[in-house]
Amino acid sequence: MATETKDPATEVTTAPSADGKREGKRALVTGASSGIGEEFARQLAKQGYDVVIVARRRDRLDKIANELKEAGADAEVIAADLSRPEGVAAVVERLEKGDIGVLVNNAGFGTSGEFTRLPIDRELQEIDLNIRALTRLSHVGLAQMKQKGAGSIINVASTGAYQPVPYMSTYAATKAYVLSFSEGLHEEAKGYGVNVTCLCPGATRTEFQEVAGVGEGGIPGFAWMSAEAVVKNALGAAKAGSAIATPGLLNKVTANLPRFTPRFAVRKISGAMFKRAAERD
């Protein structure tokens, strides 16, 4: 029988697998109710992991958990808002049990538009989720993995981490933090048998664009990737012990262009692109 807490801010449910025999491999994925996070949960389950899936939308998590259960995986649901301290605390408590071998910090969102026209509370919430929550969960997750001498953390950033992005200034800055932070942790953790990989996807067909208020018209069709392809690349990179995963040849090229282009030019090009995208909303 599923067990459930009654805290309105954070709810936990366990959906047992059909055979109840899978043990020893467990992954926790945040932002797992859709898009890249949902795909991480599904691909990890296919690789033999039981999963703990975290997001705000309880109804969506329950549906995914039941589907994973039918495929033979144990699926535990934590309905929590990671932009709030109590939501982060619920996931910290779960990580402290020490049975998570793979942690995927995927939860996050973006905003677009001229900075002073955006609600500052929403910008600060973006920082709380994209940076504070990820940092806190990485801290406790890595500490547990170091004790066991094994484990993997995948932190999800963006190709926006490689350069400033006017009209998405806060979002790009949070992702630049995630990239730098994850690379640093990669070097610290590898001596303990733990790998930290930063995933930097480009245009991916998810709900992100709708939430961020960014139109799709400025991005050519060939530049888009599926969440399935992005996650497959990330899991392969993590297995290989890579510090960074940037899926897709085009994304690799654009990620490296700022290294060879004057920063004023990068700002102008990026600003022109994203101003148009924001205006299409």
C-alpha positions as CSV (number, residue, x, y, z in Angstrom):
1,M,0.0,0.0,0.0
2,A,1.3,3.5,-0.8
3,T,2.3,5.6,2.1
4,E,1.6,9.3,2.2
5,T,2.4,12.3,4.3
6,K,-0.2,15.0,4.9
7,D,2.0,18.1,4.8
8,P,0.3,20.3,2.2
9,A,3.6,21.7,1.0
10,T,5.3,18.4,0.4
11,E,3.7,15.0,-0.2
12,V,5.4,11.7,-0.5
13,T,4.0,8.5,-2.1
14,T,5.6,5.2,-2.9
15,A,4.3,3.1,-5.8
16,P,5.8,-0.4,-5.5
17,S,6.9,-2.3,-8.7
18,A,4.9,-5.2,-10.1
19,D,7.4,-7.8,-8.9
20,G,8.8,-5.9,-5.9
21,K,12.3,-7.4,-6.4
22,R,14.4,-4.5,-7.8
23,E,16.9,-3.4,-5.2
24,G,20.2,-1.6,-4.9
25,K,19.9,0.9,-7.7
26,R,17.9,4.1,-7.0
27,A,17.9,7.5,-8.7
28,L,16.3,10.8,-7.7
29,V,15.2,13.2,-10.4
30,T,13.9,16.7,-9.8
31,G,11.7,18.5,-12.2
32,A,10.4,15.1,-13.3
33,S,6.8,15.9,-14.2
34,S,7.6,16.7,-17.8
35,G,10.3,17.3,-20.5
36,I,13.9,16.4,-19.7
37,G,13.2,15.4,-16.1
38,E,10.5,13.0,-17.0
39,E,12.7,11.5,-19.7
40,F,15.5,11.0,-17.2
41,A,13.1,9.1,-15.0
42,R,12.0,6.9,-17.8
43,Q,15.5,6.1,-19.2
44,L,16.9,5.4,-15.7
45,A,14.0,3.1,-15.0
46,K,14.8,1.2,-18.3
47,Q,18.4,0.9,-17.1
48,G,17.2,-0.9,-14.0
49,Y,16.9,2.0,-11.5
50,D,14.1,2.5,-9.1
51,V,13.3,6.2,-9.1
52,V,12.3,9.0,-6.8
53,I,10.6,11.7,-8.8
54,V,10.2,15.2,-7.6
55,A,8.1,18.1,-8.9
56,R,5.3,20.4,-7.9
57,R,2.5,18.7,-10.0
58,R,1.4,15.8,-7.9
59,D,-1.2,14.5,-10.4
60,R,1.4,14.4,-13.2
61,L,4.0,12.6,-11.0
62,D,1.4,10.0,-9.9
63,K,0.6,9.3,-13.6
64,I,4.3,8.8,-14.4
65,A,4.9,6.7,-11.3
66,N,2.1,4.3,-12.2
67,E,3.5,4.0,-15.7
68,L,7.0,3.2,-14.4
69,K,5.5,0.7,-11.9
70,E,3.8,-1.1,-14.8
71,A,7.3,-1.3,-16.4
72,G,8.7,-3.0,-13.3
73,A,10.3,0.0,-11.5
74,D,9.6,1.2,-7.9
75,A,8.6,4.8,-8.2
76,E,8.4,7.1,-5.2
77,V,6.7,10.5,-5.6
78,I,7.7,13.7,-3.7
79,A,5.4,16.6,-4.6
80,A,7.4,19.6,-3.5
81,D,8.1,23.2,-4.7
82,L,11.9,23.4,-4.7
83,S,11.8,27.2,-4.8
84,R,10.6,27.1,-1.2
85,P,12.7,26.0,1.8
86,E,10.2,23.4,3.0
87,G,10.2,21.8,-0.5
88,V,14.0,21.6,-0.5
89,A,14.0,20.2,3.1
90,A,11.7,17.3,2.0
91,V,14.2,16.2,-0.7
92,V,17.2,16.7,1.6
93,E,15.5,14.4,4.1
94,R,15.0,11.8,1.4
95,L,18.7,12.1,0.2
96,E,19.9,11.6,3.7
97,K,18.6,8.1,3.7
98,G,21.8,7.3,1.7
99,D,20.3,5.0,-0.9
100,I,20.5,7.3,-3.9
101,G,23.1,6.3,-6.5
102,V,22.2,8.9,-9.2
103,L,21.0,12.4,-8.5
104,V,19.6,14.5,-11.4
105,N,19.1,18.2,-10.5
106,N,16.9,19.2,-13.4
107,A,14.3,21.4,-11.7
108,G,14.4,25.0,-13.0
109,F,12.7,27.6,-15.1
110,G,13.5,30.6,-17.2
111,T,12.1,34.1,-17.7
112,S,12.4,36.4,-20.7
113,G,12.1,40.1,-21.4
114,E,13.7,43.3,-20.4
115,F,14.9,42.9,-16.8
116,T,13.3,45.9,-15.3
117,R,10.0,45.0,-16.8
118,L,10.0,41.5,-15.2
119,P,8.5,41.0,-11.7
120,I,11.5,40.9,-9.3
121,D,9.8,38.3,-7.1
122,R,9.8,35.9,-10.0
123,E,13.4,36.6,-10.8
124,L,14.4,35.9,-7.2
125,Q,12.3,32.7,-7.3
126,E,14.2,31.7,-10.4
127,I,17.5,32.1,-8.5
128,D,16.2,30.2,-5.5
129,L,15.3,27.2,-7.7
130,N,18.0,27.2,-10.3
131,I,20.9,27.9,-7.9
132,R,20.0,27.6,-4.2
133,A,18.0,24.3,-4.4
134,L,20.5,22.7,-6.8
135,T,23.4,23.7,-4.5
136,R,21.7,22.3,-1.4
137,L,20.8,19.0,-3.0
138,S,24.2,18.6,-4.5
139,H,25.8,19.2,-1.1
140,V,23.8,16.5,0.7
141,G,23.8,14.1,-2.3
142,L,27.6,14.3,-2.8
143,A,28.3,13.9,0.9
144,Q,26.3,10.6,0.9
145,M,27.9,9.3,-2.3
146,K,31.4,10.1,-0.9
147,Q,30.7,7.9,2.1
148,K,29.9,5.0,-0.2
149,G,32.7,5.7,-2.7
150,A,30.3,5.7,-5.7
151,G,27.6,7.7,-7.3
152,S,26.7,10.2,-10.0
153,I,25.3,13.7,-10.1
154,I,23.9,15.3,-13.2
155,N,23.2,19.0,-13.0
156,V,21.2,20.5,-15.8
157,A,22.4,23.8,-17.2
158,S,22.0,25.1,-20.8
159,T,24.0,26.3,-23.7
160,G,23.0,29.7,-22.3
161,A,25.6,29.0,-19.6
162,Y,28.4,29.7,-22.1
163,Q,27.6,33.4,-22.7
164,P,25.5,36.3,-21.4
165,V,22.0,36.3,-22.8
166,P,20.3,39.7,-22.8
167,Y,16.6,39.5,-22.3
168,M,17.1,36.2,-20.5
169,S,19.8,37.7,-18.2
170,T,18.8,36.1,-15.0
171,Y,18.3,32.7,-16.5
172,A,21.6,32.6,-18.3
173,A,23.5,33.8,-15.2
174,T,21.9,31.0,-13.1
175,K,23.0,28.4,-15.7
176,A,26.5,29.9,-15.9
177,Y,26.7,29.2,-12.1
178,V,25.5,25.7,-12.6
179,L,28.2,25.0,-15.2
180,S,31.0,26.5,-13.2
181,F,29.8,24.9,-9.9
182,S,29.5,21.5,-11.5
183,E,32.9,21.6,-13.1
184,G,34.4,22.4,-9.8
185,L,32.6,19.6,-8.1
186,H,33.6,17.2,-10.8
187,E,37.3,17.7,-9.9
188,E,36.6,17.5,-6.1
189,A,34.4,14.4,-6.4
190,K,36.3,12.1,-8.8
191,G,38.9,11.2,-6.2
192,Y,36.1,9.6,-4.2
193,G,34.6,7.5,-7.0
194,V,31.8,10.0,-7.6
195,N,31.2,11.6,-11.0
196,V,29.5,15.0,-11.5
197,T,28.4,15.9,-15.0
198,C,26.8,19.2,-16.2
199,L,24.3,18.8,-19.0
200,C,24.1,21.8,-21.3
201,P,21.3,21.2,-23.8
202,G,20.3,23.7,-26.5
203,A,16.8,24.0,-28.0
204,T,14.9,21.0,-26.7
205,R,11.2,20.4,-27.3
206,T,9.7,20.7,-23.8
207,E,7.4,23.0,-21.9
208,F,10.4,25.3,-21.1
209,Q,9.7,27.8,-23.9
210,E,6.1,28.3,-22.9
211,V,7.0,28.9,-19.2
212,A,9.8,31.2,-20.1
213,G,7.7,33.2,-22.6
214,V,10.1,32.6,-25.5
215,G,8.8,32.1,-29.0
216,E,10.2,29.3,-31.1
217,G,10.2,31.2,-34.4
218,G,13.8,32.4,-34.2
219,I,15.2,28.9,-33.9
220,P,15.4,26.8,-37.1
221,G,13.7,23.4,-37.1
222,F,17.0,21.4,-37.5
223,A,18.4,23.0,-34.3
224,W,15.8,21.4,-32.1
225,M,16.5,18.1,-30.2
226,S,14.1,15.7,-28.5
227,A,14.3,15.2,-24.7
228,E,14.9,11.5,-25.4
229,A,18.1,12.3,-27.4
230,V,19.3,14.9,-24.8
231,V,18.9,12.5,-21.9
232,K,20.5,9.6,-23.7
233,N,23.6,11.8,-24.4
234,A,23.7,13.0,-20.8
235,L,23.5,9.5,-19.3
236,G,26.2,8.3,-21.7
237,A,28.5,11.2,-20.7
238,A,27.9,10.5,-17.0
239,K,28.7,6.8,-17.5
240,A,32.0,7.8,-19.3
241,G,32.9,10.2,-16.4
242,S,32.6,13.4,-18.4
243,A,32.4,16.7,-16.7
244,I,30.2,18.3,-19.4
245,A,27.6,17.0,-21.8
246,T,26.5,19.3,-24.7
247,P,24.3,17.2,-26.9
248,G,24.2,17.8,-30.7
249,L,26.9,19.0,-33.1
250,L,25.3,22.4,-33.6
251,N,25.1,23.0,-29.8
252,K,28.8,22.0,-29.4
253,V,29.7,24.5,-32.1
254,T,27.6,27.4,-30.7
255,A,28.8,26.6,-27.1
256,N,32.4,27.0,-28.3
257,L,31.9,30.1,-30.4
258,P,32.2,32.6,-27.5
259,R,35.7,31.3,-26.9
260,F,36.8,32.7,-30.3
261,T,34.5,35.8,-30.5
262,P,34.9,39.1,-28.8
263,R,32.5,39.4,-25.9
264,F,30.9,42.6,-27.2
265,A,30.0,40.7,-30.4
266,V,28.6,37.8,-28.4
267,R,26.4,40.1,-26.3
268,K,25.1,41.9,-29.4
269,I,24.3,38.7,-31.4
270,S,22.7,37.0,-28.4
271,G,20.8,40.1,-27.5
272,A,19.4,40.5,-31.0
273,M,18.2,36.9,-31.1
274,F,16.6,36.8,-27.7
275,K,15.0,40.2,-28.0
276,R,13.1,39.0,-31.0
277,A,12.2,35.7,-29.3
278,A,10.9,37.5,-26.3
279,E,8.8,39.9,-28.4
280,R,7.2,37.0,-30.2
281,D,5.5,35.9,-26.9
